[in-house]
């Protein structure tokens, strides 16, 4: 057993953790920002844009990955532009893992944030306005705290999805040990190669890891909600 | 006399210069990106260790996935020096697009289609011919390559109708078929020799597919691909590694994992026939 552990290359774990953290942070802010913007739009443009933003949830991840690969392809204008002007390479790099995970996890954050914002009592906002609070202050002091439970659950879902992302990641970033192989990609690859013991090991690792992080998020986000205990 | 000496000296200087230049170009090193079909992952990792003992300066990065995905990634400009495909189709497409170097492509390995059962389990089946004597059969779906090969074998043996009447557990991929056998859900199943070798302690191979039952063998071609980012040392490394894959030492590892070396006798015979026909014309 100890020999087995010694032979394990731990890089997928660090890559997964890095990817999960960065992708969740990006989706957190981007999801909230998009949810706010969409809510202020007119119904028709809102419906259209909402459909587009939810797409990654509907598409099979490999298909989403394929689109991402085409967008960032070094043989196509956008990918070439990024590489030539900013030396920014998405395909086959760790950044690709982040992009894939963020895109796939984004709708979960965005949808939950939007639902949470929509349920905020308008009277609270109006009260803030009559008391002379600025819009920014109302957002941080009234809307965000009221929407916190929904935002927290969106974050948990987005993180879980980002950590579990495999289809789009392997398409865009590849499956390169030490560079772009995340735990989820490792599980899929080892299963395909018939190494069930290694795959099983990573399953245990990712389950334990997700459990700890989701529990942490819940504890942190639950702190401010003590008054709700009586429900 | 002086002139002669001068000429000899000059020639000497030039040769040293030449050989020195050669040595410099022939020093393989740097990063090597090798895109491999998922079924090659285990054997290639072992080969990497052997190779690195000889060439410690070459850092190999494998990208293991399905051959179709790898093809798409190469087409979209992913950095790749060597492509090792599980089927000729993807390699041919890349050669056509001038992304793989045609002269370098070798049909290196063959993966046999085999009939397996759970280790030490009893069965009346002795080969593909009398497979219908099994209670039930695990088979990959028609859209999965090994499922297509299995059906081609049954058709060519003239038993497709009887097989269709059997209780068939259709797997979405070869992993599911393998699991159906190792978990004892099905009596016999059809997989690749490499799959059977990966769980050799749990399954027995009943038989290999009869050679005449498969029109085209399951080939694994390997070849160099165009890599704009590679330095000359890295290009050299790619060539050296490709050569190494064709050595007996590497083949031994491949065989350990269930692959068979592909001998081109059949193709050569076919080619000869063609030339004869052409000559006759």
Interface residues (C-beta under 8 A of the other chain):
Chain A: X62 X66 X69 X70 X73 X74 X75 X76 X79 X91 X92 X170 X171 X174 X175 X176 X177 X178 X179 X189 X191 X192 X193 X194 X195
Chain B: X33 X38 X39 X41 X42 X61 X62 X63 X64 X65 X69 X72 X73 X75 X76 X77 X78 X79 X175 X178 X195 X198 X199
